[in-house]
Amino acid sequence: MGAFTVYLILIAAIVLDFFWLDVEQKRWGWMKNWSRLHKGLFFSGFIAVTACIYVGLSLNYM
């Protein structure tokens, strides 16, 4: 349950920042000319890497 909550909070924070908080495109403006496919691949890769890091660090405490 704890890992799912961490992933949910992480994904919600990124989506909230990308679609709602960054209206002036100061943080995500460098992706302005990217296609939807490339943005999707970037965020999918970001989530996958984050999950790998989280699982890797959690293995020490299991």
QUILINZI-V85365 format. One record per residue. N is the residue number from 1. PHI is phi in whole degrees, -180 to 180 (999 if undefined). D_LAST is the distance of its C-alpha to the last C-alpha in whole Angstrom. Layout:
# QUILINZI-V85365
n->N phi->PHI d_last->D_LAST
n->N phi->PHI d_last->D_LAST
This chain:
# QUILINZI-V85365
n->1 phi->999 d_last->15
n->2 phi->-66 d_last->13
n->3 phi->-66 d_last->13
n->4 phi->-62 d_last->16
n->5 phi->-65 d_last->18
n->6 phi->-63 d_last->17
n->7 phi->-62 d_last->18
n->8 phi->-63 d_last->21
n->9 phi->-65 d_last->22
n->10 phi->-63 d_last->22
n->11 phi->-64 d_last->24
n->12 phi->-63 d_last->26
n->13 phi->-65 d_last->27
n->14 phi->-68 d_last->28
n->15 phi->-64 d_last->30
n->16 phi->-61 d_last->32
n->17 phi->-67 d_last->32
n->18 phi->-68 d_last->34
n->19 phi->-94 d_last->36
n->20 phi->-120 d_last->37
n->21 phi->-80 d_last->37
n->22 phi->-93 d_last->38
n->23 phi->-75 d_last->41
n->24 phi->-93 d_last->43
n->25 phi->55 d_last->41
n->26 phi->-84 d_last->40
n->27 phi->-92 d_last->36
n->28 phi->-108 d_last->36
n->29 phi->-65 d_last->40
n->30 phi->-68 d_last->39
n->31 phi->-100 d_last->38
n->32 phi->-58 d_last->41
n->33 phi->-91 d_last->43
n->34 phi->-78 d_last->40
n->35 phi->-78 d_last->40
n->36 phi->-62 d_last->38
n->37 phi->-63 d_last->37
n->38 phi->-67 d_last->36
n->39 phi->-65 d_last->34
n->40 phi->-63 d_last->32
n->41 phi->-65 d_last->31
n->42 phi->-62 d_last->30
n->43 phi->-68 d_last->28
n->44 phi->-64 d_last->26
n->45 phi->-65 d_last->25
n->46 phi->-63 d_last->24
n->47 phi->-67 d_last->22
n->48 phi->-65 d_last->21
n->49 phi->-65 d_last->20
n->50 phi->-62 d_last->18
n->51 phi->-64 d_last->16
n->52 phi->-63 d_last->15
n->53 phi->-64 d_last->15
n->54 phi->-63 d_last->12
n->55 phi->-66 d_last->10
n->56 phi->-62 d_last->11
n->57 phi->-74 d_last->10
n->58 phi->-74 d_last->7
n->59 phi->-64 d_last->5
n->60 phi->-66 d_last->6
n->61 phi->-104 d_last->4
n->62 phi->-89 d_last->0
